[in-house]
Amino acid sequence: MSIDADQITDRRRLKRRLSLWRIAAIVAIAVALIATSLQSGLFPPSEQIARIRLEGVIADDPALIDLLHKVRDDKSVKAVILYINSPGGTASGAEAIYENVRSIAAKKPVVAVLGTVAASGGYIAALSADHIVARGNTITGSIGVIFQWTQLKDLMGKLGIEMREVKSAPLKAEPNPFTEPSPEALKATEALIQSSYRWFLGLVQERRGFDEATTRKLGDGRVYTGFQAEENGLIDEVGGEQTALTWLRKERQVSDRLPVRDWTPAEDEFGITDLVGKAMARAALSTMEGLSQKTLHTKRLTLDGLTSLWHPEAR
C-alpha cells in the first residue's frame, strides 16, 4: 500500500508542476501578444512624456536618429525630455542630433536636462531644445571646434625612421604626424576649423538670442558651471527633471502627471527579434557589464573628423 501511495503522491506533484508550467507558458504568450499588439499599433499606447538619454561621447549613430524619428511621429508622446551627460564628440554627430531634435520640437515641446557635463557637442545637442535646465555644478559650454594630430617627426628621426610618400597634391592628407606641416597645410586646416566654428557660433546666437559680440565673447572655448551658464544666458534654469516638468506644465500645458518613459535605440546585435529572446540576451549581457562598458568606450573614442569635445587634460 505504501508503494501505491507514493506513486499517487508523485503523480499529483508531477501534475501540479505541469500545471504551473502551463500557466507560466500561457502568461508568457499573453505578455508577448500584448507587447506585439502595442508595437503594431493595434492598441494605442497611453499619453506620455518621452525621456531620451544622450550619454557618453557623441558619434554618428543611425540607431539614435531612427529613435528620434519614432519619437517625433508617435502621437502618444506629448513632450520630450532630452537628458544629456556628454563631453561632446564629432561635430557631424552633434549636428545630426541637433537637426533631428529640432524636427521633434516642431511638433511637440522638448526640454534639455543637463547632467554632470554637457559641453561642446553636448551643448550643441542642448541648443536643439526649447528650454535648457542644468544643475548648478553641471559643466557646460566649451563652445568651439578642435582638430588634433600627434607630431612624430622628431621621434622618428631619433629612431632612424623616415616616412616617404607619393600623393596627388601637396595638401592631400595634411596635416599628418610624420612631417612638419607646411604653412599652406596649417592655413587650410585653420579654414576648416573656422568654418565649423562659425556654424557653432551661429547656433548659439540664434538659439540663445545673443548679438554677435556676446556670442563670440561667451564662445571662446571656456567651460561654465550651470550657475555661470544661467547668469550668461547659456541655459534657462538651474534645476533637474522636476524643473523641466514644471516648465512643461506652466509654459506648454503638458500635464506633469503624465508618465515619463525612457525611449532607447533599438538593439538587435545578435539577430534576436522575439521578446523572450531579447530578455535572455539582456540577462546574458548583464553578466559581462564591465567588459561591455570597456568595449563601448573604446569604440566611442575612435573619432574621425572635426571634433567638438571637452575633456580636462590629465596632469
C-alpha positions as a printed Julia matrix, in Angstrom:
315×3 Matrix{Float64}:
  0.0    0.0     0.0
  2.87   2.39    0.78
  4.26   1.98   -2.75
  0.88   2.79   -4.31
  0.51   5.81   -2.04
  3.97   7.1    -3.03
  3.16   6.69   -6.7
 -0.1    8.58   -6.3
  1.74  11.38   -4.43
  4.42  11.61   -7.14
  1.79  11.77   -9.86
 -0.02  14.57   -8.06
  3.25  16.51   -7.7
  4.0   16.0   -11.38
  0.54  17.23  -12.35
  0.95  20.3   -10.18
  4.32  21.05  -11.79
  2.92  20.59  -15.28
  0.03  22.88  -14.4
  2.42  25.57  -13.18
  4.47  25.31  -16.37
  1.32  25.54  -18.49
  0.19  28.63  -16.62
  3.64  30.19  -16.98
  3.65  29.44  -20.71
  0.18  30.95  -21.16
  1.21  34.09  -19.26
  4.4   34.43  -21.35
  2.43  34.06  -24.58
 -0.15  36.59  -23.39
  2.58  39.11  -22.5
  4.25  38.6   -25.86
  0.94  39.08  -27.69
  0.16  42.25  -25.75
  3.63  43.63  -26.44
  3.32  42.78  -30.12
 -0.1   44.42  -30.27
  1.24  47.59  -28.68
  4.18  47.74  -31.08
  1.94  47.14  -34.08
 -0.4   49.94  -33.04
 -3.43  47.68  -32.51
 -3.85  49.18  -29.03
 -2.74  52.82  -28.96
 -0.3   53.49  -26.08
 -1.29  55.94  -23.36
 -0.12  59.54  -23.43
  3.38  60.02  -22.07
  6.48  62.19  -21.86
  9.43  60.55  -23.59
 12.86  60.64  -21.98
 15.79  60.23  -24.37
 19.24  59.8   -22.85
 22.28  61.16  -24.67
 25.27  59.87  -22.74
 28.96  59.37  -23.48
 30.95  60.55  -26.47
 28.82  61.64  -29.42
 29.42  60.0   -32.81
 27.34  59.24  -35.88
 24.57  56.99  -34.53
 21.92  55.81  -37.02
 20.02  53.93  -34.28
 19.65  57.12  -32.25
 18.49  59.09  -35.28
 15.91  56.39  -36.02
 14.71  56.65  -32.41
 14.32  60.43  -32.74
 12.18  59.89  -35.84
  9.94  57.45  -33.95
  9.5   59.84  -31.03
  8.66  62.67  -33.42
  5.96  60.64  -35.17
  4.46  58.91  -32.12
  1.19  60.68  -31.25
  1.2   59.31  -27.7
  4.35  61.33  -26.92
  3.24  64.78  -25.77
  6.67  66.15  -24.83
 10.31  65.11  -24.72
 12.95  65.34  -22.03
 16.41  65.17  -23.59
 18.78  64.11  -20.81
 22.37  64.96  -21.75
 25.51  63.77  -19.99
 28.19  64.09  -22.64
 31.5   65.92  -23.16
 30.74  66.13  -26.88
 32.26  64.24  -29.77
 32.21  64.63  -33.53
 30.79  67.86  -34.89
 28.82  65.98  -37.56
 27.31  63.63  -34.97
 26.16  66.57  -32.85
 24.83  68.29  -35.98
 22.67  65.28  -36.82
 21.24  65.17  -33.3
 20.53  68.92  -33.36
 18.67  68.78  -36.67
 16.55  65.78  -35.71
 15.64  67.12  -32.26
 14.58  70.38  -33.9
 12.26  68.35  -36.14
 10.7   66.92  -32.95
 10.37  70.41  -31.45
  8.35  71.46  -34.5
  5.63  69.06  -33.33
  5.98  68.85  -29.53
  7.94  70.63  -26.78
 11.47  69.49  -25.92
 13.34  70.27  -22.7
 17.05  69.53  -22.27
 18.13  68.42  -18.8
 21.91  68.56  -18.41
 23.73  66.09  -16.15
 27.32  66.12  -14.92
 28.68  67.5   -18.18
 27.07  68.78  -21.39
 29.88  70.55  -23.18
 30.94  71.13  -26.79
 28.85  68.71  -28.88
 26.77  68.01  -25.78
 25.9   71.71  -25.64
 25.08  71.67  -29.36
 22.52  68.96  -28.59
 21.14  71.06  -25.73
 20.66  74.02  -28.07
 18.14  71.96  -30.02
 15.7   72.05  -27.1
 13.07  74.7   -26.42
 14.25  75.07  -22.83
 17.55  74.14  -21.13
 17.82  73.1   -17.47
 21.14  72.28  -15.77
 22.42  71.54  -12.32
 24.31  74.38  -10.68
 27.54  72.43  -10.96
 26.98  70.96  -14.41
 29.97  71.55  -16.7
 28.73  73.1   -19.92
 29.78  75.5   -22.66
 33.15  74.75  -24.31
 31.85  76.39  -27.46
 34.41  75.59  -30.14
 35.89  73.04  -32.51
 39.23  71.28  -32.41
 41.36  69.27  -34.82
 44.33  67.46  -33.27
 47.12  65.25  -34.51
 50.25  63.76  -32.96
 53.57  65.04  -34.36
 56.02  62.12  -34.62
 58.63  63.61  -36.95
 61.32  64.22  -34.31
 60.73  60.87  -32.59
 61.0   59.02  -35.89
 64.22  60.88  -36.66
 65.74  59.7   -33.38
 64.76  56.14  -34.24
 66.22  56.44  -37.72
 62.84  56.08  -39.39
 61.89  58.18  -42.4
 58.36  58.37  -43.78
 58.13  58.59  -47.55
 55.01  59.2   -49.6
 53.69  59.95  -53.05
 50.49  61.97  -53.18
 48.32  63.67  -55.76
 48.63  67.2   -54.34
 50.57  68.99  -51.57
 47.56  69.28  -49.26
 46.48  65.64  -49.55
 46.42  64.0   -46.06
 47.65  67.2   -44.41
 48.43  67.78  -41.65
 49.91  64.39  -40.82
 52.0   63.13  -37.9
 55.07  62.18  -39.94
 56.1   65.51  -41.46
 56.23  69.13  -40.34
 53.06  70.81  -41.65
 53.61  73.46  -44.27
 52.17  76.99  -43.86
 49.65  76.1   -46.58
 48.55  72.98  -44.69
 48.1   74.93  -41.46
 46.16  77.63  -43.29
 43.84  75.06  -44.88
 43.29  73.37  -41.5
 42.55  76.71  -39.86
 39.95  77.45  -42.56
 38.36  74.06  -41.86
 38.12  74.8   -38.14
 36.78  78.31  -38.64
 34.04  77.06  -40.98
 32.73  74.66  -38.35
 33.27  77.19  -35.56
 31.17  79.83  -37.37
 28.38  77.27  -37.67
 28.56  76.54  -33.92
 28.54  80.25  -33.05
 25.58  80.75  -35.36
 23.61  78.11  -33.48
 24.39  79.76  -30.14
 23.48  83.22  -31.42
 20.23  82.04  -32.99
 19.03  79.75  -30.2
 20.07  81.92  -27.23
 19.19  85.29  -28.77
 22.64  86.88  -28.4
 24.22  89.54  -30.54
 27.41  88.62  -32.38
 29.75  90.29  -29.89
 28.21  88.47  -26.91
 28.26  85.18  -28.78
 31.97  85.47  -29.55
 32.76  86.55  -26.01
 31.0   83.57  -24.48
 32.13  81.23  -27.25
 35.86  81.43  -26.59
 36.11  77.74  -25.7
 35.89  78.02  -21.92
 33.59  75.85  -19.81
 31.0   77.16  -17.37
 29.2   75.82  -14.33
 25.43  75.7   -14.51
 25.29  78.75  -12.25
 27.58  80.71  -14.6
 25.72  79.45  -17.66
 22.42  80.75  -16.26
 23.96  84.14  -15.46
 25.28  84.4   -19.01
 22.11  83.16  -20.69
 23.55  79.9   -22.0
 20.85  77.94  -20.15
 17.4   78.91  -18.9
 17.16  77.47  -15.4
 19.13  75.71  -12.69
 17.42  72.51  -11.61
 16.69  68.95  -12.61
 13.97  66.89  -14.26
 11.24  68.15  -11.96
 12.12  71.69  -13.02
 11.71  70.58  -16.63
  8.3   69.04  -15.88
  7.17  72.22  -14.15
  8.17  74.27  -17.21
  6.26  71.91  -19.5
  3.15  72.28  -17.34
  3.31  76.06  -16.98
  4.54  77.07  -20.43
  3.31  74.3   -22.74
  0.28  72.97  -20.84
  1.68  69.43  -20.7
  0.49  67.68  -17.56
  3.3   66.78  -15.18
  1.21  63.78  -14.14
  1.9   62.03  -17.42
  4.31  59.1   -17.03
  7.9   59.79  -18.08
  9.11  56.8   -20.07
 12.6   56.02  -21.32
 12.97  55.55  -25.05
 16.11  53.74  -26.14
 17.59  52.95  -29.56
 16.79  49.52  -30.95
 19.4   46.91  -30.14
 19.46  43.86  -32.38
 23.15  43.0   -32.5
 22.52  39.26  -32.11
 19.65  38.98  -34.59
 17.17  38.37  -31.75
 13.77  39.82  -32.56
 11.39  37.88  -30.35
 10.51  39.14  -26.88
 11.76  36.1   -24.95
 15.0   36.03  -26.93
 15.71  39.65  -26.11
 15.11  39.06  -22.41
 17.52  36.12  -22.44
 20.14  38.13  -24.34
 19.95  41.0   -21.85
 20.31  38.6   -18.93
 23.42  37.09  -20.51
 24.91  40.5   -21.3
 24.36  41.75  -17.76
 27.0   39.31  -16.52
 29.51  40.93  -18.87
 28.72  44.53  -17.96
 32.26  45.57  -17.11
 33.72  44.2   -20.33
 30.9   45.66  -22.4
 31.5   49.11  -20.96
 35.19  48.97  -21.86
 34.34  47.89  -25.39
 31.82  50.68  -25.84
 34.27  53.29  -24.57
 36.94  52.1   -26.95
 34.55  52.26  -29.88
 33.2   55.67  -28.95
 36.61  57.29  -28.53
 37.71  56.35  -32.03
 36.62  59.65  -33.56
 37.31  60.76  -37.11
 36.64  64.23  -38.49
 36.21  67.55  -36.74
 35.7   67.18  -33.02
 33.66  69.27  -30.64
 34.75  67.64  -27.41
 35.66  68.81  -23.92
 37.82  66.85  -21.52
 40.19  68.13  -18.82
 43.82  67.39  -19.54
 45.29  64.8   -17.17
 48.29  66.13  -15.25
